[in-house]
Amino acid sequence: MLGRMDAPESTARSTLDLVHDLRALLRPDQVDVSASALTLHARGESCDVTRLPDVVVYPESSDDVQRVMAHAYETGTPVTPVAINSSLEGHTVPLHGGVSLDMTRMDRIVELAPHDFLAVVQPGVTYPKLNEALRATGLFFTVDPGAEASLGGMASTNASGTMAVRYGVMGDLVLGLEVVTPTGRVIRTGGRSRKSSSGYALTRLFCGAEGTLGVITELTVRLSARPAAVMGARLAFDTVSTCVAFVTELIQSGASVARCELVDRQAVAAIRNHLDLPLADAHTVFLEFHGDEATVASAAALAIDLAREHGSTAAETAPDGDALRALWRGRHQAFYAMVAAHPGMANLITDLAVPVSRLAEVIDASLETVASVGLPGYVLGHVGDGNFHLTIFFPEDDAEARARVSAAHAELVRLTLAAGGTCTGEHGIGLRKLPYVRAEHGDAVDLMWAIKDAFDPAGIMNPGKKLPPRDGSAA
Ligand SMILES: Cc1cc2nc3c(=O)[nH]c(=O)nc-3n(C[C@H](O)[C@H](O)[C@H](O)COP(=O)(O)OP(=O)(O)OC[C@H]3O[C@@H](n4cnc5c(N)ncnc54)[C@H](O)[C@@H]3O)c2cc1C
């Protein structure tokens, strides 16, 4: 066993020894050192930091993970879990080499228990796959990040998506976990009951741990009944502030809002060009209401009335089915439309969240900051729960532009924290948000390190992520 440390460099033993040992523990086809596998696991989505792992390992069971972790603990080998690799902050870059633990082969739905409103899955199951399996049950799983992510990855980033405003985020919906710890022990946290006051809340702790405390090998998640009726609305406004004022009032009215997304005028233009959709040239709010027929009809009517009071320039509603899908299509493709508008450019996506009552002022200040940077920027996001993304595009190899964008991001985080918000509503810290963790959590970071040390005394689990250096030096 190794001593306590922030992040060991890859094992002192040679890669050859490591691969030899792992091939003895698993089948040969589960241990890959091909150039293509290493390259594929060297980087994450939307983050340009790269580092090759020494080896990619594909566990197929908890047992496999347990053997790999016990070996890693004995030899001090860094291990970075990865699933669909759609996280946006460099979470999965194997910064210190070692093993990339690719969880995608653990993709079995273990049990559907509709009467208990729960499902038990392996971590590599994606949420679309789970929802496909649930189709005949009248139930669904409600967390829907834009990418087709895995439940293990989603739990580990405490992901949310368009429906969190009604149904909650991953941490609210994970009832229990099986986890292999960084010392090679298999533990179970939580269980199958909807509530529990027993022990410390370890399940919640693993939600959002970004693979730094252990490897999730099974999840028990809570399901929801499909609503009897669904209705959508799309409303256009002249200014972002009016959109936000409208949304704030709508949420505060208690209407049965299940989705509430803002797409600013620039992003609407990108969507129009990319998908050739007949969208109004305006800042746009996309809404969806869930409930029974009467509830969704009255919620939609209330939204239209309120929107008119706020000077809405166009309003449409759509019943469930093809019409609803058509109404929402632009929102679901917004990120890809923005990327298509700036071929070859890099982007930085902020992920700020504030109390809803402070949203308008923080978005306004953010837009001013972006205007001062002089680069293309777009606002979209899950404004119903105070979470918005500002995406700024800049030339990939322009160091000066990159520095300006980073400085703007730092300023936006400062404004957000001053408004009682957080630097990340759903994407997580990964690598890129490390500089903001101390500013947000102060001395609590020292206790977070104590937790990390208790779980991972050798510092081998996804080292270099989630927590800034313990000595307070710059991340
Ligand atoms: C177009 C687009 C839209 C997006 N929209 C949203 C959105 O609306 N909301 C949102 O929350 N996110 C969004 N994301 C980000 C991303 O989809 C989420 O962060 C998602 O939760 C990552 O899941 P994944 O399976 O890709 O995990 P990965 O990216 O593979 O891993 C994510 C983290 O989890 C860890 N991990 C993975 N599997 C395990 C495991 N079994 N045990 C322990 N640790 C593990 C990894 O080490 C890493 O730290 C979006 C991304 C893209 C590209």
The ligand as an SDF file (V2000), in Angstrom:
LIG
                    3D

 53 58  0  0  0  0  0  0  0  0999 V2000
  -24.3500   17.6020  -26.1010 C   0  0  0  0  0  0  0  0  0  0  0  0
  -24.2150   17.3660  -24.6190 C   0  0  0  0  0  0  0  0  0  0  0  0
  -25.2560   17.7580  -23.7960 C   0  0  0  0  0  0  0  0  0  0  0  0
  -25.1710   17.5490  -22.4140 C   0  0  0  0  0  0  0  0  0  0  0  0
  -26.2180   17.9210  -21.6370 N   0  0  0  0  0  0  0  0  0  0  0  0
  -26.1650   17.7000  -20.3130 C   0  0  0  0  0  0  0  0  0  0  0  0
  -27.2660   18.0500  -19.4830 C   0  0  0  0  0  0  0  0  0  0  0  0
  -28.2910   18.5540  -19.9380 O   0  0  0  0  0  0  0  0  0  0  0  0
  -27.1640   17.7900  -18.1550 N   0  0  0  0  0  0  0  0  0  0  0  0
  -26.0560   17.2030  -17.6080 C   0  0  0  0  0  0  0  0  0  0  0  0
  -26.0360   16.9720  -16.3980 O   0  0  0  0  0  0  0  0  0  0  0  0
  -25.0000   16.8850  -18.3710 N   0  0  0  0  0  0  0  0  0  0  0  0
  -25.0190   17.1040  -19.6990 C   0  0  0  0  0  0  0  0  0  0  0  0
  -23.9580   16.7600  -20.4740 N   0  0  0  0  0  0  0  0  0  0  0  0
  -22.7550   16.1690  -19.8540 C   0  0  0  0  0  0  0  0  0  0  0  0
  -22.7390   14.6330  -19.7550 C   0  0  0  0  0  0  0  0  0  0  0  0
  -23.6620   14.0290  -20.6320 O   0  0  0  0  0  0  0  0  0  0  0  0
  -22.9870   14.2060  -18.3070 C   0  0  0  0  0  0  0  0  0  0  0  0
  -21.9230   14.6890  -17.5040 O   0  0  0  0  0  0  0  0  0  0  0  0
  -23.1160   12.6930  -18.0960 C   0  0  0  0  0  0  0  0  0  0  0  0
  -23.5430   12.4840  -16.7750 O   0  0  0  0  0  0  0  0  0  0  0  0
  -21.8340   11.9010  -18.3290 C   0  0  0  0  0  0  0  0  0  0  0  0
  -22.1510   10.5140  -18.4250 O   0  0  0  0  0  0  0  0  0  0  0  0
  -21.1630    9.5100  -19.1830 P   0  0  0  0  0  0  0  0  0  0  0  0
  -21.7600    8.1580  -19.1930 O   0  0  0  0  0  0  0  0  0  0  0  0
  -20.7870   10.0710  -20.4960 O   0  0  0  0  0  0  0  0  0  0  0  0
  -19.9280    9.5240  -18.1840 O   0  0  0  0  0  0  0  0  0  0  0  0
  -18.3800    9.7830  -18.4920 P   0  0  0  0  0  0  0  0  0  0  0  0
  -18.2040   11.0620  -19.1840 O   0  0  0  0  0  0  0  0  0  0  0  0
  -17.7840    8.5930  -19.1120 O   0  0  0  0  0  0  0  0  0  0  0  0
  -17.8430    9.9030  -16.9870 O   0  0  0  0  0  0  0  0  0  0  0  0
  -18.2560   10.9790  -16.1950 C   0  0  0  0  0  0  0  0  0  0  0  0
  -17.6280   10.8900  -14.8010 C   0  0  0  0  0  0  0  0  0  0  0  0
  -18.1190    9.7370  -14.1350 O   0  0  0  0  0  0  0  0  0  0  0  0
  -17.0670    8.8470  -13.7620 C   0  0  0  0  0  0  0  0  0  0  0  0
  -17.6190    7.5000  -13.9590 N   0  0  0  0  0  0  0  0  0  0  0  0
  -18.1410    6.9630  -15.0900 C   0  0  0  0  0  0  0  0  0  0  0  0
  -18.6070    5.7280  -14.8220 N   0  0  0  0  0  0  0  0  0  0  0  0
  -18.3600    5.4840  -13.4930 C   0  0  0  0  0  0  0  0  0  0  0  0
  -18.6040    4.3980  -12.6150 C   0  0  0  0  0  0  0  0  0  0  0  0
  -19.2280    3.2910  -13.0220 N   0  0  0  0  0  0  0  0  0  0  0  0
  -18.2010    4.4910  -11.3290 N   0  0  0  0  0  0  0  0  0  0  0  0
  -17.5970    5.6250  -10.8760 C   0  0  0  0  0  0  0  0  0  0  0  0
  -17.3300    6.6840  -11.6640 N   0  0  0  0  0  0  0  0  0  0  0  0
  -17.7270    6.6160  -12.9620 C   0  0  0  0  0  0  0  0  0  0  0  0
  -15.8970    9.2210  -14.6550 C   0  0  0  0  0  0  0  0  0  0  0  0
  -14.6750    8.9620  -14.0180 O   0  0  0  0  0  0  0  0  0  0  0  0
  -16.1190   10.7200  -14.8130 C   0  0  0  0  0  0  0  0  0  0  0  0
  -15.5880   11.4040  -13.7040 O   0  0  0  0  0  0  0  0  0  0  0  0
  -24.0100   16.9460  -21.8600 C   0  0  0  0  0  0  0  0  0  0  0  0
  -22.9640   16.5500  -22.6900 C   0  0  0  0  0  0  0  0  0  0  0  0
  -23.0520   16.7610  -24.0680 C   0  0  0  0  0  0  0  0  0  0  0  0
  -21.9220   16.3080  -24.9330 C   0  0  0  0  0  0  0  0  0  0  0  0
  1  2  1  0
  2  3  1  0
  2 52  2  0
  3  4  2  0
  4  5  1  0
  4 50  1  0
  5  6  2  0
  6  7  1  0
  6 13  1  0
  7  8  2  0
  7  9  1  0
  9 10  1  0
 10 11  2  0
 10 12  1  0
 12 13  2  0
 13 14  1  0
 14 15  1  0
 14 50  1  0
 15 16  1  0
 16 17  1  0
 16 18  1  0
 18 19  1  0
 18 20  1  0
 20 21  1  0
 20 22  1  0
 22 23  1  0
 23 24  1  0
 24 25  2  0
 24 26  1  0
 24 27  1  0
 27 28  1  0
 28 29  2  0
 28 30  1  0
 28 31  1  0
 31 32  1  0
 32 33  1  0
 33 34  1  0
 33 48  1  0
 34 35  1  0
 35 36  1  0
 35 46  1  0
 36 37  1  0
 36 45  1  0
 37 38  2  0
 38 39  1  0
 39 40  1  0
 39 45  2  0
 40 41  1  0
 40 42  2  0
 42 43  1  0
 43 44  2  0
 44 45  1  0
 46 47  1  0
 46 48  1  0
 48 49  1  0
 50 51  2  0
 51 52  1  0
 52 53  1  0
M  END
$$$$
